[in-house]
Amino acid sequence: MGVKKGNQELKSQLEAAIDRRRTEIQAILEEYGVPLQPILSGSTARAGQNQEAAPPPTPTPQPTPDAAPQPDGAAAPPADPAIKKLNPFSGNAEKIAEGRKLYFQVGCQGCHGGGGGGGMAASVIDEIWKFGSDDETLFKLIKGQIPSQTMPIVYNALPDEDVWKMLAFIRSVYAGDPSKINWAN
């Protein structure tokens, strides 16, 4: 939720409003095809309510497209964790256009603005990124795989290809410091 850090009063008011209208909000999201994740009653565990959080879903290992098959069925060598995965659609005009369409279809503009300049949530067109600006980190953020992220975990059901397309669109509208670009192929 896009609340200034430390503003607990506003955060509590917003959570209460969301709780009151949860059924209506969920119906709207379902109507527009926004993937939803099962939740416990109440929007978040609040101090003093002793709610037990469900354990996060165990990610299903996905084959990497760049992993070459090994002879005799041997496993591929482990990937170097220092090498970050790059967006396969960077600079692809067709995929960027598809990413723009997806950005609006799944509701990113509701929080990040139609042009990506922010609003209820952070801007996605500048060089300020809380968890890192590389493609792999932003992919994981959208998929809800970053511990302590504030972005709601509602896009974890999106196909990986769609997430990469949306990131390609976001990169195409970047208006920040060019020296901060760390995602070019």
C-alpha positions, -999 to 999 in steps of 0.1 A, spaced: 0 0 0 14 34 -9 15 52 25 45 73 36 67 53 59 58 60 96 23 73 89 5 45 109 -27 65 114 -33 68 76 -22 32 70 -47 20 97 -75 41 81 -68 27 47 -67 -8 59 -100 -4 77 -116 11 45 -103 -18 25 -116 -43 51 -150 -27 50 -152 -30 11 -132 -62 6 -160 -81 -10 -168 -53 -35 -131 -47 -43 -125 -85 -48 -156 -86 -72 -142 -57 -93 -107 -73 -94 -122 -106 -105 -144 -89 -131 -113 -74 -147 -93 -106 -145 -68 -95 -120 -51 -126 -105 -59 -129 -68 -42 -147 -40 -61 -163 -11 -60 -141 20 -68 -144 57 -96 -124 71 -84 -88 75 -61 -71 51 -30 -75 73 -20 -89 107 -22 -59 130 -5 -55 163 -25 -72 191 -47 -93 168 -26 -125 170 -33 -136 134 -12 -164 121 1 -157 86 -1 -184 60 33 -196 49 44 -181 16 38 -204 -14 68 -225 -23 79 -213 -57 79 -240 -84 114 -242 -100 112 -230 -136 136 -241 -162 158 -213 -175 157 -207 -212 195 -203 -213 203 -236 -196 218 -259 -222 210 -296 -220 239 -316 -207 252 -348 -223 240 -381 -208 212 -363 -188 237 -347 -164 224 -316 -146 234 -282 -158 260 -265 -136 245 -241 -111 240 -205 -123 263 -179 -110 243 -159 -84 263 -128 -92 249 -128 -128 214 -113 -128 188 -125 -153 181 -100 -181 147 -93 -197 144 -113 -229 121 -86 -244 143 -55 -238 141 -32 -268 116 -54 -287 89 -29 -299 62 -56 -303 67 -70 -268 69 -34 -254 35 -27 -269 21 -59 -254 37 -49 -221 19 -15 -222 -14 -32 -228 -8 -56 -199 3 -28 -177 -32 -13 -181 -51 -46 -182 -38 -58 -148 -41 -24 -132 -6 -12 -127 -16 23 -135 -40 23 -106 -10 27 -83 19 37 -104 0 61 -128 -8 58 -165 26 71 -175 44 54 -147 51 86 -127 36 74 -95 6 83 -75 -6 60 -47 27 40 -52 62 48 -63 72 61 -97 85 35 -121 101 59 -145 129 73 -124 161 59 -109 148 55 -74 142 18 -66 139 5 -31 150 -31 -37 172 -26 -68 167 -17 -104 180 -48 -122 155 -68 -143 157 -99 -120 149 -79 -89 119 -61 -104 106 -94 -119 107 -109 -84 90 -78 -69 61 -80 -93 58 -118 -86 58 -111 -49 91 -128 -41 109 -100 -23 107 -103 15 93 -72 32 80 -57 -1 52 -33 2 37 -39 -32 7 -62 -28 14 -98 -38 -14 -100 -64 6 -106 -96 23 -139 -86 -1 -158 -109 8 -138 -140 28 -158 -166 65 -150 -165 64 -139 -201 37 -112 -193 58 -99 -164 88 -96 -187 67 -77 -213 54 -53 -186 90 -47 -175 101 -40 -211 73 -14 -213 84 2 -180 120 3 -192 108 20 -225 93 50 -206 123 54 -182 130 91 -177 157 89 -150 194 94 -150 209 75 -180 240 66 -161 218 45 -137 206 21 -165 217 -14 -155 193 -35 -176 204 -30 -212 212 -62 -230 
